[in-house]
């Protein structure tokens, strides 16, 4: 890998910073949902907090997104899993799904807030003279907001993939019954290796990127709709 330009380094740093914010809020949403639905486990273990130290994983939350940003591919991250006890939830099957959905829903909410800010700022910058210093600052802020919306959409849809340790697994498994649930739990034992193969081995060996295609079709298209591209 060649030397990185200053602009590239700043872009990577911005992406990692955005992922950190989005990931922390994602995990807090899980903890808050569990607490609201009757399970105080996360609160008891200090996870119902905005303090990033309580949530971030040094590899999954910092190193991994930085490496993925340098590689130029889809960026995702993971934090320490929020602990919860389904037996303490008021309605375990339903509430387990709601707790799992809270994280992706938080990413969607962040993307929508970022969209409103982007559209408002874009309208303002469009009225400024091109050589205005404020216009330059506004363009930089638009780039930050674009990254914020894009990465939150990426994290939302990536986490909806129904493979552990992603939230999609916790959404699907409580809804299955009988033989289907037993089969799904068997598959879960191999889920992380399967995910790594889909992310890295398949693109390198077969020159196919199913996860990238999925994220382009979901996060990429929704980004275009939200930001009006």
C-alpha positions, 0 to 999 in steps of 0.5 A: 500500500502506497503512502497516504495523502493528507486528504486521504488520512483526514478522510479515514479519520473522519470515517472512523470518528463518525463510526465511533459516534454511530456505534456508541449511540447504536449500543446505547439504544440497545441498552435503553430499549432493554431497560424500558422493556424491563431488563436492567442488566445493561444498566447494572453493568454500566452500559446505559451511558454515552461514555464511549469507553464503556462500549468501544472495542479496540479492534472492532470499533477503531482498528477494523473501520480504519483498515476498511476505510484504507481498503476503500470498501464498505465500512462497518464496526462492532462494539462490546455486545450489550448484555441483556437477559431475555428472561427479565424482559416483560414479553421475552420473544417480542421484546428480544426482537425490539431490543435487537431492532433498537440499534439499527433504528438508532442508526436510521434516526441518525441518518434522518437527522443528518439528512435534514441538516444536510439539506438545510445547509446545502440550500444555504451554501447554494446561495453563497458566492463561490469565493465566500469563506463561509461557503468553503466552511459550509462545503466541508460541513456538507462533506461531514454530514454526507459521511455521517448519513452514509455510514449510519445507513451502512451500519444499519443495513449491515447489522440487519444481516441475519448472522451473529454477532449482528442484530439481524440474528437476534431479530430472526431467531426469536421468530423461528419455531421448531425445526427451523429454529434448531437449524438456524442455531446450528448455522449460527455456530459457523456464522462468523467464519461465513461472514468473514468469507463473504466479506473478504475471501469471496471478493478476493478469490471469485471477484464477487462482492455479495455484501457490497452488492447488498449494501449498494442496493440498500444503503446506497440507494437510500442515500441517493433518495434521502440526499436527493442525488 
